Amino acid sequence: MLDNFAMQTSTRFFLFNEDCIRGMRKIPDQGVNLVVTSPPYNRGIDYGQYDDNKTKEAYLGWTLQWATEAHRALSETGSLFLNIGGAPSNPLLPHEVLLKLSGLFILQNTIHWIKAITVRTPEGKEISTGHFKPITSKRFVNDCHEYIFHLTKTGTTRIDRLGVGVAYADKSNIKRWAHTRGRDRRCRGNNWYIPYKTIRNADAERPHPATFPVELPIMCIRLHGWRSDLVMLDPFLGIGHSALAAKQCEIQAFIGFETNAEYLRLVRANLGLSGSAQTGHSPQKIDRALQGLVPAPL
Ligand SMILES: C[S@@+](CC[C@H](N)C(=O)[O-])C[C@H]1O[C@@H](n2cnc3c(N)ncnc32)[C@H](O)[C@@H]1O
């Protein structure tokens, strides 16, 4: 899937069945250079132990707590890609979260994860593609997108725009613009169409109520700038699509936390890992291993 990747590495996984705020304290300051995550959205979803029905104040306060720990763990030139969606009944939530985090992070890019779209071709053909949950309403349109906020410490993190680049539709642009250097690749922009896979059996094929497709974290890794020595963190693992992305991208190490033991068991199975839910090491050994991981500055 990932072209131009010459180095072969095998990702080291540090997966914990633990509350992420407590767990992230194990990570040394600036110990990771990439966070890709999707926290609970406070929509009353049943994740097992976690209460997804907090008051707005409690939810935003908790968000600030985990984001403060992620900020401490993130390197100076690192990226945090925060996937969050609103709901027609609570459309301001993603923006309230951003404002709450504005004392910690700079919003460097706003990306729209488009789950479904209809386009009309120049020939007049209407094409609809993707999946969404239809809303029955006299007030609201169907909700077919979520945000991916690209947050950094200074707003000056260099990214690899062409890492998720696309070919020019009009090839004459390649010669017309000097910055292309003759290459048929341009910046994709901030609308990312990433559909869910079509499934036949929701229980068996979607054992978690709120996931993102593996392509989403892969694109975040590529936009941040792929390197084999990346250390990536997801505080809210779910069933581990970010971990799968780390594996597919063959980055150095991945750290993840998930409070629901059954979800973590699925992560380990999906990654083909054996042993206990704690990676098979004693907690002390894991702490020592994390101390030894030093992400290279980008
Ligand atoms: C939106 S889901 C993440 C889904 C994930 N992106 C995927 O594709 O599978 C959020 C997850 O956070 C977990 N969670 C909630 N509170 C947590 C906490 N304090 N620490 C770690 N995980 C937590 C929930 O159990 C849930 O699985």
The ligand as an SDF file (V2000), in Angstrom:
LIG
                    3D

 27 29  0  0  0  0  0  0  0  0999 V2000
  -14.0580    6.4590   19.5080 C   0  0  0  0  0  0  0  0  0  0  0  0
  -13.3900    5.0230   20.2270 S   0  0  0  0  0  0  0  0  0  0  0  0
  -11.8640    4.8010   19.3540 C   0  0  0  0  0  0  0  0  0  0  0  0
  -12.0050    3.8800   18.1630 C   0  0  0  0  0  0  0  0  0  0  0  0
  -10.7180    3.6430   17.3940 C   0  0  0  0  0  0  0  0  0  0  0  0
  -10.2790    4.8360   16.7110 N   0  0  0  0  0  0  0  0  0  0  0  0
  -10.8970    2.5180   16.3800 C   0  0  0  0  0  0  0  0  0  0  0  0
  -10.8750    2.7710   15.1540 O   0  0  0  0  0  0  0  0  0  0  0  0
  -11.0990    1.3760   16.8120 O   0  0  0  0  0  0  0  0  0  0  0  0
  -12.8690    5.5590   21.8000 C   0  0  0  0  0  0  0  0  0  0  0  0
  -12.3310    4.4380   22.7060 C   0  0  0  0  0  0  0  0  0  0  0  0
  -11.7910    5.0260   23.8930 O   0  0  0  0  0  0  0  0  0  0  0  0
  -11.9580    4.0940   24.9620 C   0  0  0  0  0  0  0  0  0  0  0  0
  -11.7750    4.8700   26.2080 N   0  0  0  0  0  0  0  0  0  0  0  0
  -12.6670    5.6520   26.8510 C   0  0  0  0  0  0  0  0  0  0  0  0
  -12.1110    6.2460   27.9220 N   0  0  0  0  0  0  0  0  0  0  0  0
  -10.8140    5.8380   27.9600 C   0  0  0  0  0  0  0  0  0  0  0  0
   -9.7210    6.1490   28.7920 C   0  0  0  0  0  0  0  0  0  0  0  0
   -9.8590    6.9790   29.8410 N   0  0  0  0  0  0  0  0  0  0  0  0
   -8.5250    5.5990   28.5250 N   0  0  0  0  0  0  0  0  0  0  0  0
   -8.3730    4.7400   27.4740 C   0  0  0  0  0  0  0  0  0  0  0  0
   -9.3850    4.4060   26.6370 N   0  0  0  0  0  0  0  0  0  0  0  0
  -10.5910    4.9590   26.8610 C   0  0  0  0  0  0  0  0  0  0  0  0
  -13.3420    3.5300   24.7280 C   0  0  0  0  0  0  0  0  0  0  0  0
  -13.5040    2.2700   25.3510 O   0  0  0  0  0  0  0  0  0  0  0  0
  -13.3750    3.4600   23.1830 C   0  0  0  0  0  0  0  0  0  0  0  0
  -13.0440    2.1500   22.7290 O   0  0  0  0  0  0  0  0  0  0  0  0
  1  2  1  0
  2  3  1  0
  2 10  1  0
  3  4  1  0
  4  5  1  0
  5  6  1  0
  5  7  1  0
  7  8  2  0
  7  9  1  0
 10 11  1  0
 11 12  1  0
 11 26  1  0
 12 13  1  0
 13 14  1  0
 13 24  1  0
 14 15  1  0
 14 23  1  0
 15 16  2  0
 16 17  1  0
 17 18  1  0
 17 23  2  0
 18 19  1  0
 18 20  2  0
 20 21  1  0
 21 22  2  0
 22 23  1  0
 24 25  1  0
 24 26  1  0
 26 27  1  0
M  CHG  2   2   1   9  -1
M  END
$$$$
